[in-house]
Amino acid sequence: MIKKTALFLLVSVWHVHAEQPQIAAGVTTYQDLFNSTMRAGVACYRIPSLITAVNGDLLAVMDERVPSCLDLHRNDDINIVMRRSCDDGVTWSEMVSIVNYPVGMSASDASMIVDRIAGTIFLFYNFMDLRKEPGAYYLHVIKSSDNGLSWSQAQDITSQITRPEWRNDFKFITSGRGVQTRSGLLLHTLVNLQNGLHLFGSCDLGNSWFLLEPPIEPADESKVMELADGRWMINSRVNGSGLRAVHLSPDGGKKWACRAESTLIDPGCNASLIRYTAIADGFAKNRLLFSNAKSATNRENMTVRISYDEGATWSAGKTIYAGASAYSSLTVLQNGDIGLLFEKDDYKENVFVRFSLAWLTDGADKLEMR
């Protein structure tokens, strides 16, 4: 009887594990880079930002949320931490803290832009002093001139990219990443829940920053992209709609045409949008990549899609992980593979995966050089 019971339990346990979602076959690298067991007393890690520096190193950045997983305005101890890979994500450094204020002050929602002209990396985050100014959001940037090995002191750019009357508004820079246009302009998105989404940018390689009007709606956390024909495209989270919204500007952000993107279902969650190749880079195909939780209702089914027509249409995509998954951040690796860092299993893990363009397209896409 004991042996039969043990056998039944063994079979039952195997059955439970067999039903758990798995990372897709074809993903060549899988590593949990940030979880709460890695540092004592940390409740969770959230909000991924992943970029490739000009020297090819990968920088993976996250919120370290100490007392709880709550967001900035309800959490008095959030730090920004980073891990680095010098071999396209095969191995990673130990975790280091790059923004760490005393308890009572928190930094959250990191995002990065790589300036390809000077090689500088800009890292933005949202700051709050919950003891002295609870509810007051400040917007900071730090920068690195050595591919993320060291970082400058924080600069408060709130007054440059917001309006005085927004002081008490719920506002934040979108986590993940911004872009640099072909002209060298740095562009990023700023959400103001009371006054709409805005773009902000820099024309002088980050020495000063400015806010662009008009506001763009409907939009929450968003990603901006310069298209091959020079138009700007913003891809936006829209809570409660079940779909992404797309906004297009032909004139550098003065006017916008908006539409619901029926192909890109979304539960109301931050996503990632990057360029894989462009004709201007010497390739014969323009490609955009997009990742999100592909579900209209739940944060699950992490999926990566490809577009060959600058976001007018998208592939059905490849599911990376069918289980619970939320925020994500894409990058192109130095060897041409694609890297993705995403929140997995209700924020218990923050996983880096790597896969090839051939796997994403089932071999239908060949990299064409001029």
C-alpha positions as a Markdown table, in Angstrom:
| # | Residue | x | y | z |
|---|---|---|---|---|
| 1 | Met | 0.0 | 0.0 | 0.0 |
| 2 | Ile | 2.8 | 2.4 | 0.9 |
| 3 | Lys | 4.6 | 1.6 | -2.4 |
| 4 | Lys | 1.5 | 2.2 | -4.4 |
| 5 | Thr | 0.8 | 5.5 | -2.7 |
| 6 | Ala | 4.3 | 6.7 | -3.3 |
| 7 | Leu | 4.1 | 5.7 | -6.9 |
| 8 | Phe | 0.7 | 7.6 | -7.3 |
| 9 | Leu | 2.3 | 10.7 | -5.7 |
| 10 | Leu | 5.3 | 10.5 | -8.0 |
| 11 | Val | 3.1 | 10.2 | -11.0 |
| 12 | Ser | 0.9 | 13.0 | -9.8 |
| 13 | Val | 3.9 | 15.3 | -9.2 |
| 14 | Trp | 5.2 | 14.5 | -12.7 |
| 15 | His | 1.8 | 15.3 | -14.2 |
| 16 | Val | 1.7 | 18.7 | -12.5 |
| 17 | His | 5.2 | 19.6 | -13.7 |
| 18 | Ala | 4.5 | 18.3 | -17.2 |
| 19 | Glu | 1.6 | 20.8 | -17.5 |
| 20 | Gln | 3.6 | 23.8 | -16.5 |
| 21 | Pro | 4.3 | 26.2 | -19.5 |
| 22 | Gln | 7.8 | 25.9 | -20.9 |
| 23 | Ile | 10.1 | 28.3 | -22.7 |
| 24 | Ala | 9.8 | 27.7 | -26.4 |
| 25 | Ala | 12.0 | 25.1 | -28.1 |
| 26 | Gly | 14.4 | 27.0 | -30.3 |
| 27 | Val | 15.4 | 29.6 | -27.7 |
| 28 | Thr | 19.1 | 29.0 | -27.3 |
| 29 | Thr | 19.7 | 30.8 | -24.0 |
| 30 | Tyr | 17.5 | 30.9 | -20.9 |
| 31 | Gln | 18.7 | 32.6 | -17.7 |
| 32 | Asp | 16.8 | 34.0 | -14.7 |
| 33 | Leu | 18.9 | 37.2 | -14.2 |
| 34 | Phe | 17.0 | 38.8 | -11.3 |
| 35 | Asn | 14.9 | 37.1 | -8.5 |
| 36 | Ser | 14.3 | 37.8 | -4.9 |
| 37 | Thr | 16.5 | 34.9 | -3.7 |
| 38 | Met | 19.6 | 36.7 | -5.0 |
| 39 | Arg | 19.7 | 39.4 | -2.3 |
| 40 | Ala | 18.3 | 39.0 | 1.3 |
| 41 | Gly | 15.3 | 41.1 | 2.2 |
| 42 | Val | 14.3 | 42.0 | -1.4 |
| 43 | Ala | 10.6 | 41.5 | -2.2 |
| 44 | Cys | 11.0 | 41.3 | -5.9 |
| 45 | Tyr | 12.6 | 42.6 | -9.1 |
| 46 | Arg | 10.6 | 44.3 | -11.8 |
| 47 | Ile | 10.6 | 46.5 | -14.9 |
| 48 | Pro | 13.3 | 45.3 | -17.4 |
| 49 | Ser | 15.4 | 47.5 | -19.6 |
| 50 | Leu | 17.9 | 45.8 | -22.0 |
| 51 | Ile | 20.3 | 47.4 | -24.4 |
| 52 | Thr | 23.3 | 46.7 | -26.5 |
| 53 | Ala | 26.2 | 49.1 | -25.9 |
| 54 | Val | 28.3 | 50.3 | -28.8 |
| 55 | Asn | 31.0 | 47.8 | -27.9 |
| 56 | Gly | 28.5 | 44.9 | -28.0 |
| 57 | Asp | 28.1 | 44.5 | -24.3 |
| 58 | Leu | 24.6 | 43.8 | -23.0 |
| 59 | Leu | 23.2 | 45.8 | -20.1 |
| 60 | Ala | 20.2 | 44.4 | -18.2 |
| 61 | Val | 18.7 | 46.8 | -15.7 |
| 62 | Met | 15.8 | 46.3 | -13.2 |
| 63 | Asp | 14.0 | 47.8 | -10.3 |
| 64 | Glu | 15.1 | 46.2 | -7.0 |
| 65 | Arg | 11.9 | 46.6 | -4.9 |
| 66 | Val | 12.9 | 45.9 | -1.3 |
| 67 | Pro | 9.9 | 46.1 | 1.2 |
| 68 | Ser | 7.3 | 45.1 | -1.4 |
| 69 | Cys | 6.5 | 44.8 | -5.1 |
| 70 | Leu | 4.5 | 48.0 | -5.0 |
| 71 | Asp | 5.1 | 50.9 | -7.4 |
| 72 | Leu | 7.1 | 54.1 | -6.8 |
| 73 | His | 4.4 | 56.2 | -5.1 |
| 74 | Arg | 3.8 | 53.4 | -2.5 |
| 75 | Asn | 7.2 | 52.0 | -2.0 |
| 76 | Asp | 9.9 | 53.8 | 0.0 |
| 77 | Asp | 12.9 | 51.6 | -1.0 |
| 78 | Ile | 13.4 | 50.9 | -4.7 |
| 79 | Asn | 16.9 | 50.8 | -6.2 |
| 80 | Ile | 18.1 | 50.4 | -9.8 |
| 81 | Val | 20.4 | 47.3 | -10.4 |
| 82 | Met | 22.3 | 46.0 | -13.4 |
| 83 | Arg | 24.0 | 42.9 | -14.8 |
| 84 | Arg | 26.3 | 42.9 | -17.8 |
| 85 | Ser | 27.2 | 40.3 | -20.5 |
| 86 | Cys | 30.3 | 40.5 | -22.7 |
| 87 | Asp | 29.5 | 37.4 | -24.7 |
| 88 | Asp | 26.0 | 38.0 | -26.2 |
| 89 | Gly | 24.2 | 36.9 | -23.1 |
| 90 | Val | 25.9 | 33.5 | -22.6 |
| 91 | Thr | 27.3 | 34.6 | -19.2 |
| 92 | Trp | 26.5 | 37.5 | -16.9 |
| 93 | Ser | 28.3 | 39.5 | -14.3 |
| 94 | Glu | 27.2 | 39.7 | -10.7 |
| 95 | Met | 24.4 | 42.2 | -9.9 |
| 96 | Val | 25.5 | 45.8 | -9.1 |
| 97 | Ser | 23.5 | 48.7 | -7.7 |
| 98 | Ile | 23.8 | 51.8 | -9.9 |
| 99 | Val | 21.1 | 54.0 | -8.3 |
| 100 | Asn | 20.6 | 53.5 | -4.5 |
| 101 | Tyr | 19.1 | 56.2 | -2.3 |
| 102 | Pro | 18.6 | 56.0 | 1.5 |
| 103 | Val | 15.3 | 54.4 | 2.6 |
| 104 | Gly | 12.5 | 56.9 | 2.1 |
| 105 | Met | 13.7 | 57.8 | -1.4 |
| 106 | Ser | 13.0 | 55.5 | -4.4 |
| 107 | Ala | 14.1 | 55.3 | -8.0 |
| 108 | Ser | 12.0 | 53.3 | -10.5 |
| 109 | Asp | 11.2 | 52.4 | -14.1 |
| 110 | Ala | 14.6 | 52.5 | -15.7 |
| 111 | Ser | 14.9 | 53.1 | -19.4 |
| 112 | Met | 17.9 | 53.6 | -21.7 |
| 113 | Ile | 19.0 | 55.3 | -24.9 |
| 114 | Val | 22.3 | 54.5 | -26.7 |
| 115 | Asp | 23.8 | 57.5 | -28.4 |
| 116 | Arg | 25.6 | 55.9 | -31.4 |
| 117 | Ile | 27.4 | 59.1 | -32.3 |
| 118 | Ala | 29.3 | 59.7 | -29.0 |
| 119 | Gly | 28.8 | 56.2 | -27.5 |
| 120 | Thr | 27.1 | 57.5 | -24.5 |
| 121 | Ile | 24.4 | 55.6 | -22.7 |
| 122 | Phe | 21.6 | 57.6 | -21.0 |
| 123 | Leu | 19.6 | 55.9 | -18.3 |
| 124 | Phe | 16.4 | 57.6 | -17.1 |
| 125 | Tyr | 14.4 | 56.8 | -14.0 |
| 126 | Asn | 11.6 | 58.3 | -12.0 |
| 127 | Phe | 12.3 | 59.5 | -8.5 |
| 128 | Met | 10.3 | 60.2 | -5.4 |
| 129 | Asp | 11.1 | 61.3 | -1.8 |
| 130 | Leu | 8.2 | 59.6 | 0.0 |
| 131 | Arg | 9.2 | 61.2 | 3.4 |
| 132 | Lys | 9.4 | 64.9 | 2.3 |
| 133 | Glu | 7.3 | 65.0 | -0.9 |
| 134 | Pro | 5.0 | 62.0 | -1.2 |
| 135 | Gly | 3.3 | 61.9 | -4.6 |
| 136 | Ala | 5.7 | 64.4 | -6.3 |
| 137 | Tyr | 7.4 | 62.7 | -9.3 |
| 138 | Tyr | 10.8 | 63.8 | -10.4 |
| 139 | Leu | 12.5 | 62.7 | -13.6 |
| 140 | His | 16.2 | 61.9 | -13.5 |
| 141 | Val | 18.9 | 60.9 | -16.0 |
| 142 | Ile | 22.4 | 59.4 | -15.4 |
| 143 | Lys | 24.9 | 58.7 | -18.2 |
| 144 | Ser | 27.8 | 56.4 | -19.0 |
| 145 | Ser | 30.7 | 57.1 | -21.4 |
| 146 | Asp | 32.3 | 53.7 | -20.9 |
| 147 | Asn | 29.5 | 51.3 | -21.9 |
| 148 | Gly | 28.0 | 51.1 | -18.5 |
| 149 | Leu | 31.1 | 50.4 | -16.4 |
| 150 | Ser | 30.5 | 53.7 | -14.5 |
| 151 | Trp | 27.8 | 56.2 | -14.2 |
| 152 | Ser | 27.5 | 60.0 | -13.7 |
| 153 | Gln | 25.7 | 61.7 | -10.8 |
| 154 | Ala | 22.0 | 62.0 | -11.4 |
| 155 | Gln | 20.6 | 65.1 | -13.2 |
| 156 | Asp | 17.1 | 66.2 | -12.5 |
| 157 | Ile | 15.5 | 67.1 | -15.8 |
| 158 | Thr | 12.0 | 67.5 | -14.5 |
| 159 | Ser | 11.8 | 71.2 | -15.2 |
| 160 | Gln | 13.1 | 70.7 | -18.8 |
| 161 | Ile | 10.6 | 68.1 | -19.9 |
| 162 | Thr | 7.5 | 68.9 | -17.8 |
| 163 | Arg | 5.4 | 72.0 | -17.1 |
| 164 | Pro | 5.2 | 73.8 | -13.7 |
| 165 | Glu | 1.5 | 73.1 | -13.5 |
| 166 | Trp | 2.2 | 69.4 | -13.7 |
| 167 | Arg | 4.0 | 69.4 | -10.4 |
| 168 | Asn | 1.4 | 67.2 | -8.6 |
| 169 | Asp | 0.4 | 65.1 | -11.6 |
| 170 | Phe | 1.0 | 61.4 | -11.9 |
| 171 | Lys | 3.8 | 61.4 | -14.5 |
| 172 | Phe | 6.7 | 59.1 | -15.4 |
| 173 | Ile | 9.1 | 58.3 | -18.2 |
| 174 | Thr | 8.2 | 55.0 | -19.9 |
| 175 | Ser | 10.5 | 52.1 | -18.8 |
| 176 | Gly | 12.4 | 50.1 | -21.4 |
| 177 | Arg | 14.2 | 52.3 | -24.0 |
| 178 | Gly | 14.0 | 55.3 | -26.2 |
| 179 | Val | 15.5 | 55.8 | -29.6 |
| 180 | Gln | 18.0 | 57.9 | -31.6 |
| 181 | Thr | 16.9 | 59.1 | -35.0 |
| 182 | Arg | 19.1 | 59.2 | -38.1 |
| 183 | Ser | 19.7 | 62.9 | -37.5 |
| 184 | Gly | 21.1 | 62.2 | -34.0 |
| 185 | Leu | 17.9 | 63.4 | -32.2 |
| 186 | Leu | 17.3 | 61.5 | -28.9 |
| 187 | Leu | 13.6 | 60.7 | -28.4 |
| 188 | His | 11.6 | 59.2 | -25.6 |
| 189 | Thr | 8.1 | 59.0 | -24.1 |
| 190 | Leu | 6.7 | 60.6 | -21.0 |
| 191 | Val | 3.3 | 59.6 | -19.6 |
| 192 | Asn | 1.1 | 62.1 | -17.7 |
| 193 | Leu | -2.1 | 60.4 | -16.6 |
| 194 | Gln | -3.8 | 63.8 | -16.2 |
| 195 | Asn | -2.4 | 65.5 | -19.4 |
| 196 | Gly | -1.7 | 62.8 | -21.9 |
| 197 | Leu | 1.4 | 61.1 | -23.4 |
| 198 | His | 4.2 | 63.5 | -24.6 |
| 199 | Leu | 7.5 | 63.0 | -26.4 |
| 200 | Phe | 10.6 | 64.5 | -25.1 |
| 201 | Gly | 14.0 | 64.7 | -26.6 |
| 202 | Ser | 17.5 | 66.2 | -27.0 |
| 203 | Cys | 19.1 | 67.8 | -30.1 |
| 204 | Asp | 22.5 | 68.2 | -28.5 |
| 205 | Leu | 23.4 | 64.7 | -27.5 |
| 206 | Gly | 21.9 | 64.9 | -24.0 |
| 207 | Asn | 23.3 | 68.3 | -22.9 |
| 208 | Ser | 19.7 | 69.7 | -22.7 |
| 209 | Trp | 16.2 | 68.2 | -23.0 |
| 210 | Phe | 12.9 | 69.6 | -24.3 |
| 211 | Leu | 9.2 | 68.7 | -24.2 |
| 212 | Leu | 7.2 | 68.3 | -27.4 |
| 213 | Glu | 3.5 | 69.3 | -27.9 |
| 214 | Pro | 0.8 | 68.3 | -28.5 |
| 215 | Pro | -0.2 | 65.5 | -26.2 |
| 216 | Ile | -1.0 | 62.1 | -27.8 |
| 217 | Glu | -4.0 | 60.1 | -26.8 |
| 218 | Pro | -5.1 | 57.4 | -26.1 |
| 219 | Ala | -1.8 | 56.3 | -24.7 |
| 220 | Asp | -0.1 | 55.0 | -21.5 |
| 221 | Glu | 3.4 | 53.5 | -21.5 |
| 222 | Ser | 4.6 | 53.8 | -25.1 |
| 223 | Lys | 7.5 | 53.2 | -27.5 |
| 224 | Val | 8.6 | 55.6 | -30.2 |
| 225 | Met | 10.2 | 54.7 | -33.5 |
| 226 | Glu | 11.6 | 56.6 | -36.5 |
| 227 | Leu | 10.3 | 54.9 | -39.7 |
| 228 | Ala | 12.2 | 54.4 | -42.9 |
| 229 | Asp | 10.4 | 57.3 | -44.6 |
| 230 | Gly | 11.1 | 59.7 | -41.7 |
| 231 | Arg | 7.7 | 59.5 | -40.0 |
| 232 | Trp | 7.5 | 58.9 | -36.3 |
| 233 | Met | 5.5 | 56.1 | -34.9 |
| 234 | Ile | 4.4 | 55.6 | -31.3 |
| 235 | Asn | 3.1 | 52.2 | -30.2 |
| 236 | Ser | 1.0 | 52.6 | -27.0 |
| 237 | Arg | -0.5 | 50.7 | -24.1 |
| 238 | Val | -4.2 | 51.5 | -23.7 |
| 239 | Asn | -5.7 | 50.1 | -20.6 |
| 240 | Gly | -9.0 | 48.3 | -20.9 |
| 241 | Ser | -9.1 | 48.3 | -24.7 |
| 242 | Gly | -7.5 | 44.9 | -25.4 |
| 243 | Leu | -5.5 | 46.4 | -28.2 |
| 244 | Arg | -2.4 | 48.5 | -28.7 |
| 245 | Ala | -2.8 | 52.0 | -30.2 |
| 246 | Val | -0.6 | 53.3 | -33.0 |
| 247 | His | 0.1 | 57.0 | -33.6 |
| 248 | Leu | 1.8 | 58.4 | -36.7 |
| 249 | Ser | 3.4 | 61.8 | -37.3 |
| 250 | Pro | 4.7 | 63.0 | -40.7 |
| 251 | Asp | 6.1 | 66.3 | -39.4 |
| 252 | Gly | 8.3 | 65.6 | -36.3 |
| 253 | Gly | 5.5 | 65.4 | -33.8 |
| 254 | Lys | 3.4 | 68.4 | -34.7 |
| 255 | Lys | 0.4 | 66.4 | -35.9 |
| 256 | Trp | -0.6 | 62.8 | -35.1 |
| 257 | Ala | -3.0 | 60.3 | -36.7 |
| 258 | Cys | -4.1 | 57.6 | -34.3 |
| 259 | Arg | -5.6 | 54.2 | -34.7 |
| 260 | Ala | -6.3 | 51.0 | -32.8 |
| 261 | Glu | -3.9 | 48.3 | -33.9 |
| 262 | Ser | -6.3 | 45.3 | -34.4 |
| 263 | Thr | -3.4 | 42.9 | -34.9 |
| 264 | Leu | -1.7 | 43.7 | -31.6 |
| 265 | Ile | -3.9 | 42.4 | -28.8 |
| 266 | Asp | -2.7 | 43.5 | -25.4 |
| 267 | Pro | -4.0 | 43.3 | -21.8 |
| 268 | Gly | -2.8 | 46.8 | -20.8 |
| 269 | Cys | 0.9 | 46.2 | -20.3 |
| 270 | Asn | 4.3 | 47.7 | -21.3 |
| 271 | Ala | 5.8 | 46.3 | -24.4 |
| 272 | Ser | 9.0 | 46.6 | -26.5 |
| 273 | Leu | 9.5 | 47.9 | -30.0 |
| 274 | Ile | 12.9 | 48.0 | -31.7 |
| 275 | Arg | 14.5 | 48.1 | -35.2 |
| 276 | Tyr | 16.3 | 45.0 | -36.3 |
| 277 | Thr | 17.6 | 46.3 | -39.7 |
| 278 | Ala | 17.1 | 49.3 | -41.9 |
| 279 | Ile | 18.0 | 50.0 | -45.5 |
| 280 | Ala | 20.1 | 52.9 | -44.3 |
| 281 | Asp | 22.3 | 50.4 | -42.5 |
| 282 | Gly | 23.2 | 48.7 | -45.7 |
| 283 | Phe | 20.6 | 45.9 | -45.5 |
| 284 | Ala | 17.9 | 45.2 | -48.2 |
| 285 | Lys | 15.1 | 44.7 | -45.7 |
| 286 | Asn | 13.6 | 46.9 | -43.1 |
| 287 | Arg | 12.5 | 44.9 | -40.1 |
| 288 | Leu | 10.9 | 45.9 | -36.8 |
| 289 | Leu | 10.5 | 43.6 | -33.8 |
| 290 | Phe | 7.7 | 43.8 | -31.2 |
| 291 | Ser | 7.2 | 41.9 | -27.9 |
| 292 | Asn | 4.3 | 41.9 | -25.5 |
| 293 | Ala | 2.0 | 39.7 | -23.5 |
| 294 | Lys | -0.2 | 38.5 | -26.4 |
| 295 | Ser | -3.6 | 38.4 | -24.7 |
| 296 | Ala | -6.5 | 40.8 | -24.6 |
| 297 | Thr | -7.2 | 40.2 | -20.9 |
| 298 | Asn | -4.3 | 38.6 | -19.0 |
| 299 | Arg | -0.6 | 39.2 | -18.6 |
| 300 | Glu | 0.5 | 36.0 | -20.2 |
| 301 | Asn | 1.8 | 34.5 | -23.5 |
| 302 | Met | 5.0 | 36.4 | -24.1 |
| 303 | Thr | 5.3 | 36.7 | -27.9 |
| 304 | Val | 7.7 | 38.3 | -30.4 |
| 305 | Arg | 6.5 | 39.5 | -33.8 |
| 306 | Ile | 8.3 | 40.9 | -36.9 |
| 307 | Ser | 7.1 | 43.5 | -39.4 |
| 308 | Tyr | 8.6 | 44.1 | -42.9 |
| 309 | Asp | 6.5 | 47.2 | -43.7 |
| 310 | Glu | 7.4 | 49.5 | -40.8 |
| 311 | Gly | 4.7 | 48.4 | -38.5 |
| 312 | Ala | 1.8 | 48.5 | -41.0 |
| 313 | Thr | 1.3 | 44.7 | -40.6 |
| 314 | Trp | 2.8 | 42.2 | -38.2 |
| 315 | Ser | 3.5 | 38.5 | -38.2 |
| 316 | Ala | 1.5 | 36.2 | -35.9 |
| 317 | Gly | 4.7 | 35.9 | -33.9 |
| 318 | Lys | 6.4 | 33.2 | -31.9 |
| 319 | Thr | 5.4 | 32.5 | -28.3 |
| 320 | Ile | 8.4 | 32.6 | -26.1 |
| 321 | Tyr | 6.5 | 31.6 | -22.9 |
| 322 | Ala | 2.8 | 30.8 | -22.7 |
| 323 | Gly | 2.6 | 31.3 | -18.9 |
| 324 | Ala | 2.3 | 34.5 | -16.8 |
| 325 | Ser | 4.5 | 37.2 | -18.3 |
| 326 | Ala | 4.4 | 41.0 | -18.3 |
| 327 | Tyr | 6.9 | 43.8 | -19.1 |
| 328 | Ser | 9.6 | 43.0 | -21.7 |
| 329 | Ser | 12.6 | 44.6 | -23.4 |
| 330 | Leu | 14.2 | 43.6 | -26.7 |
| 331 | Thr | 17.6 | 44.2 | -28.1 |
| 332 | Val | 19.7 | 43.0 | -31.1 |
| 333 | Leu | 22.9 | 41.3 | -30.1 |
| 334 | Gln | 26.3 | 41.8 | -31.7 |
| 335 | Asn | 26.1 | 38.4 | -33.4 |
| 336 | Gly | 22.8 | 39.1 | -35.0 |
| 337 | Asp | 20.7 | 37.1 | -32.6 |
| 338 | Ile | 17.8 | 38.7 | -30.7 |
| 339 | Gly | 17.8 | 39.1 | -26.9 |
| 340 | Leu | 14.7 | 39.5 | -24.7 |
| 341 | Leu | 14.4 | 40.2 | -21.0 |
| 342 | Phe | 10.9 | 39.7 | -19.5 |
| 343 | Glu | 9.0 | 39.4 | -16.3 |
| 344 | Lys | 7.9 | 35.8 | -15.8 |
| 345 | Asp | 5.5 | 33.9 | -13.5 |
| 346 | Asp | 4.0 | 36.9 | -11.7 |
| 347 | Tyr | 7.4 | 38.7 | -11.3 |
| 348 | Lys | 9.0 | 35.7 | -9.6 |
| 349 | Glu | 11.7 | 35.6 | -12.3 |
| 350 | Asn | 13.1 | 38.0 | -14.8 |
| 351 | Val | 14.4 | 35.9 | -17.6 |
| 352 | Phe | 16.8 | 36.6 | -20.5 |
| 353 | Val | 16.3 | 34.5 | -23.6 |
| 354 | Arg | 18.2 | 34.5 | -26.9 |
| 355 | Phe | 17.0 | 33.3 | -30.3 |
| 356 | Ser | 17.9 | 33.7 | -33.9 |
| 357 | Leu | 16.1 | 35.6 | -36.7 |
| 358 | Ala | 15.8 | 32.2 | -38.5 |
| 359 | Trp | 14.0 | 30.7 | -35.6 |
| 360 | Leu | 11.6 | 33.7 | -35.3 |
| 361 | Thr | 10.7 | 33.4 | -39.0 |
| 362 | Asp | 10.9 | 29.6 | -39.3 |
| 363 | Gly | 13.7 | 30.1 | -41.8 |
| 364 | Ala | 11.6 | 32.2 | -44.2 |
| 365 | Asp | 13.7 | 35.3 | -43.7 |
| 366 | Lys | 17.3 | 35.5 | -45.0 |
| 367 | Leu | 19.5 | 38.3 | -44.0 |
| 368 | Glu | 20.2 | 40.2 | -47.2 |
| 369 | Met | 23.1 | 42.5 | -47.6 |
| 370 | Arg | 23.5 | 45.1 | -50.4 |
